[in-house]
Amino acid sequence: MTTPLAPARDRIVVGLSGGVDSAVAALCLKREGWDVHGLFMSNWDEDDAYCTTAADFQDARRSSEVLGIPLHRVSFAAEYRERVFAAFLAEQRAGRTPNPDVACNREIKFGICLEYARRLGAGSFATGHYARRLETPTGVELHKARDLAKDQSYFLHSIERTALVTSRFPLGELRKAEVRALARAAGLPVHDKPDSTGICFIGERPFRDFLAGWLRPEPGPIETPEGERLGEHRGVAFYTLGQRGGLEIGGRAGHEEQPWYVAAKDARRNALVVVQGHDHPLLQSSGLLTAPAHWLVEPPSGEIRCQVKLRYRQADQHASVVVLADGRLQARFEHHQRAVTPGQSCVLYDGDRCLGGAVIDATEAASECTLSAHETA
């Protein structure tokens, strides 16, 4: 157990992941005059060829030595499995496609990790996320990063507003090329380390292979919308809407030689519905319904016009959003959207300002204009 350090008003803890972004975040804060402490957190305790925790810690340690800052190490693996991974598996079993990185930011990095930083005597907590935190007359706001190609506000939309107040994002005004240049000039050993990709606990391994170790296969039919059986799937949990690869049905007599795409999951019948054509009407949605929303601003009432992002790296889409009496959101898109996926997040923006967001529960088919339950979304 770590002994709490004496509080210092200008002390800040930086989550050091072993990558270049968090190292430069610490560098920027040190140059601003903060009393910087690094914190390396382990969120996954599986020791295999895909887990990079040991190597990442050594990179974080070497960076902290160059920076001349203390480095603390803590494991939140138990909390991660309870608060993030368990929910991830439950959603997968239900045939939905969750985003564990959103949950990790809310529950771990800006939840228990923020509390841990306070135990280390820090009044603030910083990360290498590409996002901006702005102080305005109406309170602290979350805004997109200057480098829109790297913006990560999508993943931060569900953190508590109180956490946003004491958090810092030093890279928000920088572009990735500038970050690497700063790291190189400062002699940081991670200046050319490749960016990590994929979900943290999966690493670079194939997603379906990882999932197979945790979920029991439940084979069922792969069908056309008309009910023609084309093959057999491993279990609806192993597929996501809009998916093209991995169906193993190839060409079929009576059908054109075109790729097949997952258009719907019928969890009740354990069936996977597929269509041909990247822009098939059954892949299009005119709207959606969400779970109760989380707001980073004062919750609006009634209908608002805003932009929505339905997946990371998607361009903002104009929409009309109604806040229902129970806190859920009902959105209508200005233009039909492809492969809107229950379990993913619908994040709301007013220009660069992130308003909040919610988990997608159901979609409205563009061809039918009726809300469908997530089991067949």
C-alpha positions in Angstrom: 0.0 0.0 0.0 1.3 3.4 -1.0 1.8 5.9 1.8 0.0 9.2 0.9 2.4 12.0 0.2 2.0 15.5 1.7 -0.3 17.5 -0.5 1.3 20.1 -2.8 -0.9 22.7 -4.5 1.1 22.6 -7.7 1.7 18.8 -7.8 0.3 17.0 -10.7 0.2 13.3 -11.5 0.6 12.2 -15.1 -0.6 8.8 -16.3 2.6 7.5 -18.0 1.7 4.7 -20.3 5.2 4.1 -21.8 4.3 5.9 -25.0 5.4 9.2 -26.5 2.2 11.1 -25.9 2.1 10.7 -22.1 5.8 11.3 -21.9 5.5 14.6 -23.7 2.5 15.5 -21.6 4.8 15.2 -18.5 7.5 17.2 -20.3 5.1 20.1 -21.1 3.9 20.2 -17.5 7.4 20.2 -16.1 8.3 23.1 -18.3 5.3 24.9 -17.0 6.6 24.6 -13.5 4.5 21.9 -12.1 5.7 19.4 -9.5 5.3 16.4 -11.8 4.9 12.8 -10.7 4.4 9.9 -13.1 2.0 7.0 -12.5 2.2 3.8 -14.5 -1.0 1.8 -14.1 -1.5 -1.9 -15.0 -5.1 -2.7 -16.0 -4.6 -6.2 -17.3 -2.8 -9.1 -15.5 -2.7 -11.7 -18.2 0.9 -12.6 -19.0 1.1 -13.7 -22.6 2.9 -12.8 -25.9 0.4 -10.0 -26.6 0.6 -8.2 -23.3 3.1 -5.4 -23.4 2.8 -4.2 -19.8 6.4 -5.2 -18.9 8.0 -3.4 -21.9 5.7 -0.4 -21.5 6.7 0.0 -17.9 10.4 0.0 -18.8 9.7 2.7 -21.4 7.9 4.7 -18.8 10.7 4.3 -16.3 13.3 5.4 -18.9 11.2 8.4 -19.8 10.8 9.4 -16.2 14.5 9.2 -15.6 15.2 11.5 -18.6 12.5 13.9 -17.3 13.8 13.7 -13.7 10.4 12.9 -12.2 9.3 10.2 -9.7 7.5 7.2 -11.1 4.9 5.3 -9.2 3.4 2.0 -10.2 0.0 0.5 -9.4 -2.2 -2.3 -10.6 -5.9 -1.7 -11.2 -6.4 -5.0 -12.8 -9.0 -6.3 -10.3 -11.0 -3.1 -10.6 -10.7 -3.1 -14.4 -12.1 -6.7 -14.6 -15.0 -5.8 -12.3 -15.9 -2.4 -13.7 -15.0 -2.6 -17.4 -14.3 -6.1 -18.6 -17.3 -7.8 -17.0 -19.6 -5.2 -18.6 -17.8 -5.7 -21.9 -18.4 -9.5 -21.9 -22.1 -9.0 -20.9 -22.6 -6.6 -23.8 -20.9 -9.0 -26.2 -23.1 -11.9 -25.0 -26.2 -9.7 -25.7 -25.1 -9.3 -29.3 -24.0 -5.7 -28.9 -20.7 -4.0 -29.6 -19.4 -2.1 -26.6 -16.5 0.4 -26.4 -14.4 -0.6 -23.4 -12.1 2.4 -23.9 -14.9 4.8 -23.0 -15.7 2.8 -19.9 -12.0 2.6 -18.9 -11.7 6.4 -19.0 -14.8 6.8 -16.9 -14.2 4.1 -14.3 -10.4 3.7 -14.2 -8.3 6.6 -15.5 -10.6 9.4 -14.4 -12.2 7.4 -11.6 -10.1 5.3 -9.3 -6.8 6.5 -10.8 -7.8 10.1 -10.2 -8.5 9.2 -6.6 -5.1 7.5 -6.4 -3.4 10.7 -7.7 -5.0 12.6 -4.8 -3.4 10.1 -2.4 -0.1 11.0 -3.9 -0.7 14.6 -2.9 -1.7 15.9 -6.3 -4.4 18.4 -6.9 -4.6 17.6 -10.6 -4.3 14.6 -12.9 -3.1 14.7 -16.5 -2.9 12.3 -19.4 -1.6 12.2 -23.0 -5.1 12.4 -24.5 -5.6 14.7 -27.5 -8.4 16.9 -26.2 -8.8 20.4 -24.7 -10.1 21.4 -21.4 -11.4 25.0 -21.4 -12.4 27.1 -18.4 -15.4 29.3 -19.2 -17.7 31.6 -17.2 -20.2 28.7 -17.1 -17.7 26.1 -16.0 -15.1 23.7 -17.4 -15.7 22.4 -20.8 -14.3 19.5 -22.9 -13.3 20.5 -26.5 -11.8 18.7 -29.4 -8.0 18.8 -29.9 -6.5 21.1 -32.4 -5.2 18.1 -34.2 -8.6 16.8 -35.3 -7.0 13.7 -36.8 -5.9 12.7 -33.3 -8.8 14.1 -31.3 -9.9 11.7 -28.5 -12.8 13.7 -27.0 -15.1 10.8 -28.2 -13.5 8.5 -25.6 -13.7 11.1 -22.8 -17.4 12.1 -23.1 -18.6 10.0 -20.2 -16.2 11.1 -17.5 -17.7 12.9 -14.6 -17.8 16.7 -14.8 -16.1 16.9 -11.4 -13.2 14.8 -12.8 -12.9 17.2 -15.7 -12.3 20.1 -13.3 -9.1 18.6 -11.9 -7.8 17.0 -15.1 -5.4 18.4 -17.6 -4.7 17.5 -21.3 -1.3 19.1 -22.2 -1.4 17.9 -25.8 -4.7 19.5 -26.7 -3.1 22.4 -28.6 -0.4 20.3 -30.3 -0.2 18.2 -33.4 1.2 14.7 -33.4 4.3 15.8 -35.5 5.0 18.5 -32.9 4.7 16.0 -30.1 7.3 13.7 -31.6 9.6 16.6 -32.4 9.4 17.7 -28.7 10.2 14.2 -27.6 13.1 13.9 -29.9 14.6 17.3 -28.9 14.2 16.4 -25.2 16.0 13.1 -25.7 13.0 11.0 -24.7 13.7 7.3 -25.6 10.1 6.8 -26.8 10.2 9.6 -29.4 9.8 7.2 -32.3 7.8 4.5 -30.5 4.8 3.4 -32.6 1.3 4.4 -31.4 -0.6 1.6 -29.7 -3.7 0.4 -31.5 -6.7 -1.7 -30.6 -8.4 -2.3 -27.2 -5.9 -2.3 -24.3 -6.5 -5.8 -23.0 -6.6 -7.4 -26.4 -3.4 -5.8 -27.8 -2.5 -6.8 -31.4 -4.1 -10.2 -31.3 -7.1 -11.1 -33.5 -10.2 -9.9 -31.8 -12.2 -13.1 -32.5 -9.4 -15.3 -31.2 -9.4 -13.3 -27.9 -13.1 -13.4 -27.5 -13.2 -17.1 -28.1 -11.3 -17.6 -24.9 -14.0 -15.9 -22.8 -17.3 -16.6 -24.6 -18.8 -20.0 -25.5 -19.5 -20.4 -29.2 -23.2 -20.5 -30.0 -23.5 -21.4 -33.7 -26.5 -20.4 -35.6 -27.7 -19.6 -39.2 -26.4 -16.9 -41.5 -29.4 -15.8 -43.6 -30.5 -13.3 -46.2 -33.3 -10.9 -45.2 -35.6 -13.3 -47.1 -34.6 -16.2 -44.8 -32.4 -18.0 -47.2 -29.7 -19.9 -45.3 -26.2 -19.2 -46.5 -24.0 -20.7 -43.8 -23.4 -20.9 -40.1 -21.9 -18.4 -37.7 -19.8 -19.0 -34.5 -22.1 -16.9 -32.3 -23.6 -13.4 -32.8 -21.2 -12.0 -30.2 -18.3 -12.6 -32.6 -19.6 -10.2 -35.3 -20.5 -6.5 -35.6 -22.8 -4.6 -37.8 -21.3 -3.6 -41.2 -18.6 -6.3 -40.9 -17.4 -7.8 -44.2 -14.7 -10.2 -43.4 -14.8 -13.5 -41.5 -18.3 -14.6 -42.6 -16.9 -17.6 -44.7 -19.8 -17.8 -47.0 -18.1 -16.6 -50.2 -20.1 -16.8 -53.4 -23.5 -18.6 -53.3 -25.5 -20.0 -56.2 -28.1 -17.5 -57.4 -26.3 -14.5 -55.9 -23.9 -12.0 -57.6 -20.2 -12.3 -56.8 -20.2 -9.4 -54.3 -19.1 -9.1 -50.7 -21.6 -9.9 -47.9 -22.0 -7.6 -44.9 -23.6 -8.1 -41.5 -26.9 -6.1 -41.5 -28.6 -7.4 -38.4 -28.3 -9.7 -35.4 -31.4 -11.6 -34.4 -30.5 -12.6 -30.9 -33.9 -14.2 -30.3 -33.3 -16.7 -33.1 -29.5 -16.6 -32.8 -29.4 -15.6 -36.5 -27.0 -13.4 -38.4 -28.6 -11.5 -41.3 -26.3 -10.5 -44.2 -26.7 -8.5 -47.4 -24.7 -7.7 -50.5 -23.7 -4.2 -51.3 -21.7 -1.8 -49.1 -24.6 0.7 -49.0 -27.5 -1.7 -48.9 -30.7 -0.1 -47.5 -30.7 -2.4 -44.5 -27.3 -1.1 -43.5 -28.7 2.5 -43.4 -30.3 4.2 -40.4 -32.2 7.5 -40.3 -32.1 7.8 -36.5 -31.4 6.1 -33.2 -32.5 5.7 -29.5 -30.0 5.7 -26.7 -29.7 4.8 -23.0 -29.9 7.7 -20.5 -27.3 10.3 -21.5 -24.3 11.6 -19.6 -23.8 15.4 -19.9 -20.7 17.5 -19.6 -22.8 20.6 -19.8 -26.1 21.6 -18.2 -28.6 19.0 -19.6 -30.8 20.6 -22.2 -34.5 19.9 -22.5 -36.6 19.3 -25.5 -35.0 19.3 -29.0 -31.6 20.5 -29.9 -29.7 20.7 -33.2 -26.1 19.5 -32.9 -23.5 17.2 -34.4 -23.1 13.6 -33.5 -20.3 11.1 -33.8 -21.4 7.5 -33.8 -17.9 5.9 -33.9 -14.3 7.1 -33.3 -12.8 8.9 -36.3 -16.2 9.4 -38.0 -16.8 12.9 -39.3 -19.4 14.8 -37.3 -22.9 14.3 -38.6 -25.7 16.8 -38.3 -28.7 15.7 -36.3 -31.8 16.7 -34.4 -31.7 15.3 -30.9 -34.7 15.1 -28.5 -34.0 14.6 -24.8 -36.8 12.3 -23.6 -38.4 12.5 -20.1 -36.4 9.5 -18.9 -33.1 11.0 -20.0 -32.7 8.9 -23.1 -31.9 10.5 -26.5 -33.8 10.1 -29.7 -31.8 11.4 -32.7 -32.7 11.9 -36.3 -29.9 12.3 -38.8 -29.7 14.9 -41.6 -28.3 12.1 -43.8 -28.7 8.4 -43.4 -25.9 6.7 -41.5 -24.3 3.3 -42.2 -24.0 0.5 -39.7 -25.1 2.3 -36.6 -24.2 -0.1 -33.9 -26.0 -0.7 -30.6 -23.4 -0.7 -27.7 -21.3 2.0 -29.3 -21.5 5.6 -28.2 -23.4 8.5 -29.7 -21.4 11.6 -28.7 -22.9 15.1 -29.1 -21.0 18.2 -30.2 -21.7 21.9 -30.6 -18.8 22.7 -32.9 -15.6 21.7 -31.0 -17.4 21.6 -27.7 -18.3 18.1 -26.4 -21.8 18.2 -24.8 -21.8 14.5 -23.6 -23.2 11.3 -25.0 -24.9 8.0 -24.5 -24.8 4.3 -25.4 -26.8 3.5 -28.6 -29.7 1.2 -27.7 -31.7 0.9 -31.0 -31.6 2.1 -34.5 -34.2 3.5 -36.9 -34.1 1.8 -40.2 -33.9 4.2 -43.1 -36.2 2.1 -45.2 -38.9 1.4 -42.5 -38.7 4.6 -40.3 -39.5 2.5 -37.2 -37.4 1.9 -34.2 -36.2 -1.6 -33.9 -35.1 -3.3 -30.6 -31.4 -3.8 -30.3 -31.8 -7.6 -30.6 -32.4 -7.1 -34.3 -30.7 -3.8 -34.8 
